Amino acid sequence: MKKSALKVATIRGIVDMLPLSLAVLPWGILFGSLAVQRGFSWLEAQMFSGIIFGGAVQIVTVELIADNSSLLTVLFTAFIISSRHFLYGLSLRERLTAQPLRWRVPLGFLLTDELFALSGHRRAYLGKLRLYYGLAAGGSFYLAWNLWTFVGIVAGASLPDLTDLGLDFAIAATFIALVVPGIKSLATLAAVVTGALSSILFTLWHFELGLICAALLAMAAGFTVSKIRASV
């Protein structure tokens, strides 16, 4: 295979991911600043992004630890929030099973919500060019996320509390942009609406495990609607 074709696939992956890499800039800055302002060192904050590489679970975990939540609550919450990645992996399993471990491991690590959003094509990851495309897209997002985290760390150490600027809206905006195009059935719509409303209610009630319960209710709603539709 020509190196020029691999180069084109790599550049295409980076370019296609660029809008999402820029979209999480305020989110990354928010996490970096939040971590150092909650008592974590700059190295610990950066390692969150370097090792965990999951915006939602990073922010929630930092807040739970800062609030002196129990270890069980922190671990269970992190597990539930990250469990969607198991579903991502299962949905792409047939396409990646035949690939060598040297491809499956890095792509599995880089499989975020954003990369999964670019994996909807029926031939995604089939063939060397598409593998390079996926690796470049996921890798560029990983570098961007860590860069934004570092910017947040620096800003958080030298500026007032950045959480007052409303940067956390970037979290909601990013997930709305990823979720809305996927609402193609009544069951999915029921899950999204149930999850959104219940998470708001649980937040207002200051329920510690509200996010987990909202996710479980959303899945139950989607499953129930799909069963009702199938039986009609």
N, C-alpha and C positions, 0 to 999 in steps of 0.2 A: 504494500500500500504506500502511495506517495506521501512524503512528508508534508507536501503542500496541502493535501486533503486533510491530514490530521491537524495542521495548523489552522485551517479554515474552521474545522469543527470546534477546536479549542476556543478560538476567538468568538465564534458564534455563541458558544455556551456562556462566555463571560458577558457578552453584550446582552443576551437575552435575560440574564440574571441581574444586570445592572440596575434596572428600575427598582427591583425588590431590595437590592443591596443599599440603594440610596434611601428607600422608604423606611428602613429600620435604623437610619442614622439617629433620629431623636430617641428611639428605643434603646439603642446601645449606649448613648450618652447618659440616658436616664439610669440605666443599670450601673454603669461605672461610677457615676456620682453618688447614687444611692448606696452602693456597697461601702465606699470609703466613709460616707457620712453616717453609716450605721456601725462603724467601728472596725471594719475589715481593712487590712493593709492593702497597699496597691498591688502587691504580688498575689495575695489571696483573691482579690477582685479580678485580676487578669486571668488567673488560673480557672476561675469559674467559667469564663468564656472559652478558654483554651481547651478545657477538658470536658465540661458538661455540654457546652455549645447548644443551649436551649433557652431562648429569651424568657419565656413564660416561667419555666421552672426555676431559672436563676433568680428572677425578681421575687417570686413567691417564697423561695427558700431563704433568701436574704432577709426578707421581712419577718418570716417565722422565727428565724434564729435571733434576730434583733429583739423580737417580742418575747424571747425566752420560752418559746413553745417546746413541748417535750420532743425528745429525739424520735419517738414513734410517730408523732404527728408530722414532723418534718419529712421523715423517710416515706411514710405512707402517702402524703400529699405529693411529694416529688415523683413517686412511683405512678400514681394515678395520672398526674399531668403528662408524664412522659409515655404512658402506655399507648397513646395513639400512634407512636412510632412503630409499635408491634404491628398495628393494622396496616401502616404504610408498607412495612416490610413484607407482610403476607400478600398484599395486593400486587407487589412487584416480584414475588418469589419465582413465579414461572419464567420470568424473563431473565433472572439473574442466577438461577440454580446451576445452569450449565457453565457459568463463568468461573474462572480460577479464583482462588481465595484472595489473590493480590488485587482483584477488582472488587470483590464483594465486601471486603473489610473497609476500605476507604469510602466506598459509596454508601455503605450502611452507616458509617459514622457521620457522613455529610448529609444524610437524608432528613432534612428539616422540612417544615411545612412549605417553605418556599421552593425547595428543590422538588418536592412531591408535586407541587402545583405545575411544574414544568415537565412532569413525567406522565402526563395524561395521554400522550400519543401512543397508539397501539403498538408501535414498533420501538418505543423508548428502550434504550439499553440493548437493543438487538444489533449486533455488529460492532466492530471496533470503533468506527467513527462516532456512533451514538454513545459508546462508553466514554470516549474522550470528551464528548460534549457534556455528558452528565458530570464527569469528574471536574471539568473546568468550571461549570456552572456552580456546583457545590463548593469547590475550592475557593473560588472568588468570593462567594458569600461568606465563607468561613473567615477569610482574611479581612473582609470589610467589617464583619461583626466584631472581630478582635480589635480592629483599628478604632471603631466607634467607641468600644469599651474603654480603650486607653485614653481617648479624648475625654470621655466622661470622668475617668479617674483624675486626670489632670485638672479638669474644670471643677470637679467636686472638692478637690483639695485646696483650691484657691478662690472659689466663688461661693456666694451664699447658696442655700438649699435650692437646688435646681428642680426639685419635685414641685415647687410652687409655680413653675412656669407652665404646667400642664402638658409636659412632654409625654406623660403616660397615655395621652390620647393616641399616640402613635401605635400603641399596642392594639387598641380597639380598631383603629383604622386599617392596620395591616391585616388583621384577621377577618374583618368585614370584606376586604378586597379579595381575600383568598376563599372565603366561604360562599359568598353570594353566587359566583358563577357555578358552584357545585350544587345549587338547589334546583334539581331537575325533577323532583317527585314530591308528592304530598307527604310521604314519610320523612323525607329529608327536611322539608319545611316545618313539619311538626317538631322534629328534634331541635332545629335551630331556634324556633320560637320558644319552646319549652326551656331550653338551656339558657337563653338570654333572659327571659322573665324570672326564672327561678334564681339565677345567679345574682340578679339585681335585688331580689327580695332577701336572699341570704346575706348579702352584703349590708343591706340596711339593718338587718337583725344582728349583725356582727357575729354570725355563726362561723366558727373556726374552720369547719370542714364544709363550708358552703359550696366552694368550687367543685369539690368532689361530688357532693350530693346533686348539684345542678347537672353535672355531666352524666351521672347515673340516671337521673330523671329524663334527660334529653334522649339517652339511648333507649330507655323504656318506652318513651312516647313514640319514637321513630319505629321501634320494633312492633308496637301495638298497632299503629296505623298501617304498617306494611302487611301485617297478618289480617287485619280487617279488610283491606283492599284485595288481598289474595283470595279471601273466602267469599267475596261478593260475586 
